[in-house]
Amino acid sequence: MESKILDLIQTDQKTREAVEEAHRMKFELKRKIADTEKQISEDAWKEVRQRVDAKKAELDYQISQVESENLKEYEQELKRLQAHYLEKKEEWRKELVRRCLEI
């Protein structure tokens, strides 16, 4: 009878150790899953940031190109308007004076 009790105690102790080990494994797996999840999230955000930065650089370049083209067009149009004004200013001045005198 005593040996059966000792066997039972020993079996109980082994079972408790097995349960403890299972709990440790469960805890460790949860920790690894959380770490992996965190790493995946960080990697995904890193990739997103890289893609956003690349797109931003591309758009900044396009904006600078368009801005440069717009500035050139503006300067050309300004020169054209100034030349047109210089060409017509005397004619326009005379027309204004004529109309004012007609009133």
LUMKOL-111343 format. One record per residue: residue in three letters; x, y, z of N, C-alpha, C in turn. Coordinates in Angstrom, 3 decimals. Atoms other than C-alpha are relative to their C-alpha. Layout:
REM residues N
{'ALA'; {X; Y; Z}; {X; Y; Z}; {X; Y; Z}}
...
END
This chain:
REM residues 103
{'MET'; {0.818; -1.183; 0.000}; {0.000; 0.000; 0.000}; {0.870; 1.258; 0.000}}
{'GLU'; {-0.892; -1.141; -0.088}; {2.793; 2.356; 0.901}; {0.697; 0.257; -1.336}}
{'SER'; {-0.663; -0.157; 1.296}; {4.522; 1.738; -2.434}; {-0.968; 0.597; -1.023}}
{'LYS'; {0.996; -0.569; 0.909}; {1.271; 2.541; -4.252}; {-0.161; 1.489; 0.277}}
{'ILE'; {0.113; -1.415; -0.359}; {1.021; 5.814; -2.339}; {1.226; 0.750; -0.515}}
{'LEU'; {-1.228; -0.628; 0.492}; {4.663; 6.599; -3.177}; {-0.025; 0.121; -1.528}}
{'ASP'; {0.141; -0.052; 1.460}; {4.001; 5.717; -6.832}; {-0.969; 1.108; -0.411}}
{'LEU'; {1.008; -1.024; 0.279}; {0.930; 7.953; -6.782}; {0.597; 1.397; 0.197}}
{'ILE'; {-0.651; -1.287; -0.268}; {2.934; 10.802; -5.226}; {1.005; 0.313; -1.106}}
{'GLN'; {-0.996; -0.191; 1.051}; {5.703; 10.304; -7.776}; {-0.678; 0.334; -1.337}}
{'THR'; {0.757; -0.266; 1.225}; {3.183; 10.202; -10.635}; {-0.575; 1.412; 0.036}}
{'ASP'; {0.550; -1.349; -0.165}; {1.528; 13.345; -9.261}; {1.089; 1.049; -0.223}}
{'GLN'; {-1.107; -0.948; 0.146}; {4.897; 15.106; -9.068}; {0.424; 0.117; -1.469}}
{'LYS'; {-0.367; -0.015; 1.416}; {5.785; 14.099; -12.639}; {-1.060; 0.735; -0.825}}
{'THR'; {1.097; -0.654; 0.717}; {2.366; 15.243; -13.823}; {0.046; 1.509; 0.219}}
{'ARG'; {-0.107; -1.439; -0.291}; {2.775; 18.592; -12.045}; {1.154; 0.631; -0.790}}
{'GLU'; {-1.147; -0.502; 0.754}; {6.185; 19.027; -13.647}; {-0.343; 0.120; -1.487}}
{'ALA'; {0.410; -0.029; 1.407}; {4.711; 18.166; -17.045}; {-0.952; 1.169; -0.252}}
{'VAL'; {0.945; -1.115; 0.135}; {1.870; 20.668; -16.493}; {0.754; 1.332; 0.064}}
{'GLU'; {-0.818; -1.209; -0.116}; {4.394; 23.305; -15.365}; {0.777; 0.256; -1.286}}
{'GLU'; {-0.750; -0.121; 1.255}; {6.497; 22.629; -18.442}; {-0.926; 0.436; -1.136}}
{'ALA'; {0.980; -0.390; 1.023}; {3.383; 22.897; -20.627}; {-0.347; 1.482; 0.142}}
{'HIS'; {0.290; -1.419; -0.233}; {2.580; 26.270; -19.005}; {1.180; 0.877; -0.431}}
{'ARG'; {-1.187; -0.749; 0.425}; {6.165; 27.452; -19.563}; {0.073; 0.068; -1.530}}
{'MET'; {-0.023; 0.037; 1.465}; {5.994; 26.345; -23.189}; {-1.073; 0.920; -0.583}}
{'LYS'; {1.101; -0.849; 0.459}; {2.628; 28.068; -23.623}; {0.388; 1.477; 0.135}}
{'PHE'; {-0.434; -1.376; -0.232}; {4.017; 31.277; -22.100}; {1.072; 0.406; -1.009}}
{'GLU'; {-1.092; -0.278; 0.937}; {7.144; 31.083; -24.266}; {-0.530; 0.149; -1.426}}
{'LEU'; {0.591; -0.100; 1.337}; {5.079; 30.468; -27.412}; {-0.763; 1.308; -0.167}}
{'LYS'; {0.731; -1.271; 0.070}; {2.831; 33.430; -26.612}; {0.972; 1.170; -0.142}}
{'ARG'; {-1.007; -1.055; 0.085}; {5.909; 35.592; -26.097}; {0.616; 0.048; -1.398}}
{'LYS'; {-0.582; 0.052; 1.342}; {7.425; 34.400; -29.381}; {-0.986; 0.516; -1.047}}
{'ILE'; {1.032; -0.479; 0.924}; {4.133; 35.032; -31.186}; {-0.095; 1.521; 0.077}}
{'ALA'; {0.067; -1.457; -0.170}; {3.963; 38.545; -29.717}; {1.226; 0.671; -0.612}}
{'ASP'; {-1.226; -0.560; 0.581}; {7.596; 39.186; -30.692}; {-0.050; -0.032; -1.525}}
{'THR'; {0.107; 0.138; 1.452}; {6.980; 37.884; -34.201}; {-1.010; 0.996; -0.559}}
{'GLU'; {1.029; -0.951; 0.426}; {3.809; 39.952; -34.509}; {0.557; 1.428; 0.000}}
{'LYS'; {-0.608; -1.329; -0.098}; {5.700; 43.045; -33.358}; {1.005; 0.213; -1.128}}
{'GLN'; {-1.006; -0.108; 1.060}; {8.536; 42.361; -35.815}; {-0.661; 0.158; -1.364}}
{'ILE'; {0.724; -0.101; 1.274}; {6.094; 41.840; -38.693}; {-0.579; 1.400; -0.153}}
{'SER'; {0.574; -1.347; 0.029}; {4.347; 45.094; -37.796}; {1.077; 1.047; -0.268}}
{'GLU'; {-1.098; -0.954; 0.212}; {7.653; 46.983; -37.588}; {0.523; -0.076; -1.429}}
{'ASP'; {-0.482; 0.170; 1.373}; {8.808; 45.520; -40.899}; {-0.985; 0.598; -1.003}}
{'ALA'; {1.024; -0.536; 0.901}; {5.503; 46.408; -42.556}; {0.023; 1.529; 0.017}}
{'TRP'; {-0.040; -1.467; -0.093}; {5.649; 49.987; -41.255}; {1.273; 0.551; -0.628}}
{'LYS'; {-1.262; -0.443; 0.603}; {9.287; 50.266; -42.321}; {-0.142; 0.028; -1.520}}
{'GLU'; {0.207; 0.062; 1.448}; {8.339; 49.170; -45.830}; {-0.929; 1.121; -0.459}}
{'VAL'; {0.940; -1.072; 0.347}; {5.403; 51.586; -45.868}; {0.724; 1.349; 0.002}}
{'ARG'; {-0.741; -1.271; -0.078}; {7.667; 54.453; -44.747}; {0.954; 0.153; -1.183}}
{'GLN'; {-0.930; -0.055; 1.132}; {10.214; 53.563; -47.422}; {-0.747; 0.320; -1.295}}
{'ARG'; {0.785; -0.242; 1.208}; {7.534; 53.485; -50.107}; {-0.523; 1.434; -0.027}}
{'VAL'; {0.493; -1.381; -0.084}; {6.064; 56.777; -48.883}; {1.138; 0.977; -0.279}}
{'ASP'; {-1.150; -0.881; 0.226}; {9.520; 58.382; -48.798}; {0.410; 0.004; -1.474}}
{'ALA'; {-0.362; 0.090; 1.420}; {10.272; 57.121; -52.309}; {-1.014; 0.760; -0.851}}
{'LYS'; {1.050; -0.697; 0.754}; {6.924; 58.401; -53.613}; {0.101; 1.502; 0.222}}
{'LYS'; {-0.147; -1.423; -0.311}; {7.459; 61.727; -51.840}; {1.165; 0.594; -0.790}}
{'ALA'; {-1.158; -0.483; 0.756}; {10.900; 62.088; -53.429}; {-0.347; 0.125; -1.486}}
{'GLU'; {0.408; -0.033; 1.406}; {9.425; 61.251; -56.835}; {-0.909; 1.199; -0.267}}
{'LEU'; {0.923; -1.121; 0.174}; {6.613; 63.777; -56.388}; {0.709; 1.344; 0.178}}
{'ASP'; {-0.774; -1.232; -0.176}; {9.019; 66.425; -55.089}; {0.780; 0.330; -1.272}}
{'TYR'; {-0.739; -0.206; 1.248}; {11.113; 65.932; -58.217}; {-0.941; 0.491; -1.098}}
{'GLN'; {0.969; -0.407; 1.016}; {8.043; 66.172; -60.455}; {-0.465; 1.436; 0.235}}
{'ILE'; {0.431; -1.362; -0.329}; {6.913; 69.307; -58.630}; {1.080; 1.005; -0.388}}
{'SER'; {-1.085; -0.932; 0.347}; {10.323; 70.921; -59.062}; {0.120; 0.146; -1.515}}
{'GLN'; {-0.044; -0.066; 1.460}; {10.266; 70.044; -62.776}; {-1.123; 0.893; -0.525}}
{'VAL'; {1.148; -0.795; 0.438}; {6.782; 71.507; -63.230}; {0.205; 1.464; 0.387}}
{'GLU'; {-0.257; -1.367; -0.451}; {7.757; 74.559; -61.188}; {1.010; 0.685; -0.923}}
{'SER'; {-1.009; -0.551; 0.905}; {10.806; 75.077; -63.392}; {-0.611; 0.324; -1.362}}
{'GLU'; {0.666; -0.228; 1.285}; {8.716; 74.710; -66.557}; {-0.943; 1.197; 0.091}}
{'ASN'; {0.925; -1.121; -0.178}; {6.091; 77.101; -65.185}; {0.747; 1.326; 0.072}}
{'LEU'; {-0.798; -1.219; -0.101}; {8.761; 79.665; -64.341}; {0.503; 0.426; -1.376}}
{'LYS'; {-0.463; -0.314; 1.358}; {10.181; 79.437; -67.866}; {-1.148; 0.566; -0.839}}
{'GLU'; {1.160; -0.478; 0.749}; {6.698; 79.832; -69.369}; {-0.399; 1.399; 0.461}}
{'TYR'; {0.344; -1.314; -0.547}; {5.993; 82.758; -67.058}; {0.951; 1.069; -0.533}}
{'GLU'; {-0.991; -0.969; 0.474}; {9.225; 84.505; -68.029}; {-0.169; 0.281; -1.489}}
{'GLN'; {0.222; -0.189; 1.436}; {8.538; 83.930; -71.732}; {-1.241; 0.857; -0.244}}
{'GLU'; {1.245; -0.758; 0.168}; {4.989; 85.235; -71.416}; {0.178; 1.442; 0.461}}
{'LEU'; {-0.271; -1.352; -0.489}; {6.179; 88.224; -69.380}; {0.766; 0.796; -1.054}}
{'LYS'; {-0.763; -0.675; 1.058}; {8.710; 89.079; -72.096}; {-0.897; 0.331; -1.188}}
{'ARG'; {0.913; -0.223; 1.127}; {6.037; 88.689; -74.756}; {-0.938; 1.161; 0.303}}
{'LEU'; {0.913; -1.081; -0.373}; {3.624; 90.947; -72.865}; {0.721; 1.345; 0.068}}
{'GLN'; {-0.767; -1.250; -0.067}; {6.325; 93.546; -72.201}; {0.320; 0.510; -1.408}}
{'ALA'; {-0.292; -0.390; 1.384}; {7.303; 93.537; -75.875}; {-1.262; 0.536; -0.670}}
{'HIS'; {1.275; -0.438; 0.572}; {3.643; 93.834; -76.871}; {-0.367; 1.381; 0.546}}
{'TYR'; {0.297; -1.295; -0.615}; {3.195; 96.714; -74.422}; {0.888; 1.090; -0.606}}
{'LEU'; {-0.913; -0.995; 0.573}; {6.294; 98.507; -75.710}; {-0.375; 0.330; -1.443}}
{'GLU'; {0.394; -0.192; 1.396}; {5.067; 98.023; -79.257}; {-1.270; 0.844; -0.110}}
{'LYS'; {1.318; -0.622; 0.119}; {1.537; 99.292; -78.576}; {-0.229; 1.183; 0.934}}
{'LYS'; {0.289; -0.990; -1.038}; {1.944; 101.751; -75.700}; {-0.318; 1.378; -0.568}}
{'GLU'; {0.257; -1.328; 0.583}; {2.082; 104.866; -77.857}; {-1.371; 0.036; -0.656}}
{'GLU'; {1.319; 0.096; 0.649}; {-0.922; 103.724; -79.868}; {-1.103; 0.034; 1.048}}
{'TRP'; {1.014; 0.043; -1.065}; {-2.870; 102.960; -76.659}; {-0.117; 1.357; 0.708}}
{'ARG'; {0.017; -1.306; -0.653}; {-1.849; 106.278; -75.084}; {-0.785; 0.998; -0.849}}
{'LYS'; {0.709; -0.913; 0.900}; {-3.068; 108.177; -78.131}; {-1.495; -0.291; -0.007}}
{'GLU'; {1.419; 0.387; -0.001}; {-6.326; 106.201; -78.148}; {-0.681; 0.461; 1.280}}
{'LEU'; {0.570; -0.461; -1.273}; {-6.910; 106.984; -74.459}; {-0.213; 1.512; -0.010}}
{'VAL'; {0.122; -1.465; 0.071}; {-6.255; 110.679; -75.016}; {-1.144; 0.377; -0.929}}
{'ARG'; {1.074; -0.282; 0.967}; {-8.557; 110.699; -78.068}; {-1.361; -0.230; 0.623}}
{'ARG'; {1.301; 0.315; -0.604}; {-11.392; 109.023; -76.145}; {-0.344; 0.970; 1.126}}
{'CYS'; {0.252; -0.961; -1.082}; {-10.974; 111.342; -73.187}; {-0.421; 1.351; -0.569}}
{'LEU'; {0.329; -1.282; 0.608}; {-11.131; 114.361; -75.471}; {-1.369; -0.019; -0.661}}
{'GLU'; {1.315; 0.124; 0.632}; {-14.288; 113.050; -77.171}; {-1.131; 0.213; 0.987}}
{'ILE'; {1.068; -0.072; -1.002}; {-16.242; 113.074; -73.935}; {-0.428; 1.376; 0.284}}
END
